[in-house]
């Protein structure tokens, strides 16, 4: 249950809009826009737990995703 396991492979191109699927298929980022004050909708899928859906501000999202 490494807290970094579900986002270590994620990168989002700047000025992009669309969907990113994490390589291990544990995290799906959808409906995101790279902006100063964007809000990101993301789903964290656990193997034995229901999907958690949440909306986060850029400050929270930045901890989960590397922006390139």
C-alpha positions as CSV (number, residue, x, y, z in Angstrom):
1,X,0.0,0.0,0.0
2,X,2.7,2.4,-1.1
3,X,1.1,5.9,-1.2
4,X,3.1,6.7,-4.3
5,X,2.2,3.5,-6.1
6,X,-0.8,4.8,-7.9
7,X,0.8,8.0,-9.3
8,X,4.5,7.3,-9.9
9,X,4.0,6.8,-13.6
10,X,1.6,9.7,-14.3
11,X,2.6,12.7,-16.3
12,X,0.3,15.3,-17.8
13,X,1.4,17.5,-20.8
14,X,1.0,21.2,-20.2
15,X,-1.8,23.1,-21.8
16,X,-3.6,19.9,-22.6
17,X,-7.1,18.6,-22.0
18,X,-8.3,15.1,-22.0
19,X,-7.8,11.8,-20.2
20,X,-4.8,10.1,-18.7
21,X,-4.7,6.5,-17.6
22,X,-2.0,5.5,-15.1
23,X,0.1,2.7,-16.4
24,X,-0.8,0.3,-13.6
25,X,-4.5,1.1,-14.2
26,X,-5.0,2.0,-10.6
27,X,-5.7,5.7,-11.2
28,X,-7.7,7.4,-13.9
29,X,-7.6,11.1,-14.4
30,X,-10.4,12.5,-16.5
31,X,-11.9,15.9,-17.5
32,X,-8.8,17.8,-16.5
33,X,-7.5,21.1,-17.8
34,X,-4.1,22.4,-17.1
35,X,-4.7,25.9,-15.8
36,X,-3.7,28.1,-12.9
37,X,-6.8,27.2,-10.9
38,X,-8.0,24.0,-12.5
39,X,-10.1,21.4,-10.7
40,X,-9.4,17.8,-11.5
41,X,-11.8,14.9,-11.3
42,X,-10.0,11.7,-10.6
43,X,-10.8,8.2,-9.7
44,X,-8.6,6.1,-7.4
45,X,-9.3,2.4,-8.0
46,X,-8.3,0.0,-5.2
47,X,-8.1,-3.7,-5.8
48,X,-10.5,-4.5,-2.9
49,X,-12.3,-1.2,-2.4
50,X,-14.9,0.7,-4.3
51,X,-13.8,3.6,-6.5
52,X,-13.3,6.9,-4.8
53,X,-14.4,9.9,-6.8
54,X,-13.3,13.3,-5.8
55,X,-12.6,16.8,-7.1
56,X,-9.4,18.5,-6.1
57,X,-7.8,21.9,-6.7
58,X,-4.5,22.2,-8.4
59,X,-2.7,22.3,-5.1
60,X,-4.0,18.9,-4.1
61,X,-3.7,17.5,-7.6
62,X,-0.1,18.5,-7.9
63,X,0.8,16.1,-5.1
64,X,-0.6,13.2,-7.2
65,X,0.7,14.1,-10.6
66,X,3.9,15.3,-12.2
67,X,3.3,18.1,-14.7
68,X,5.8,18.2,-17.6
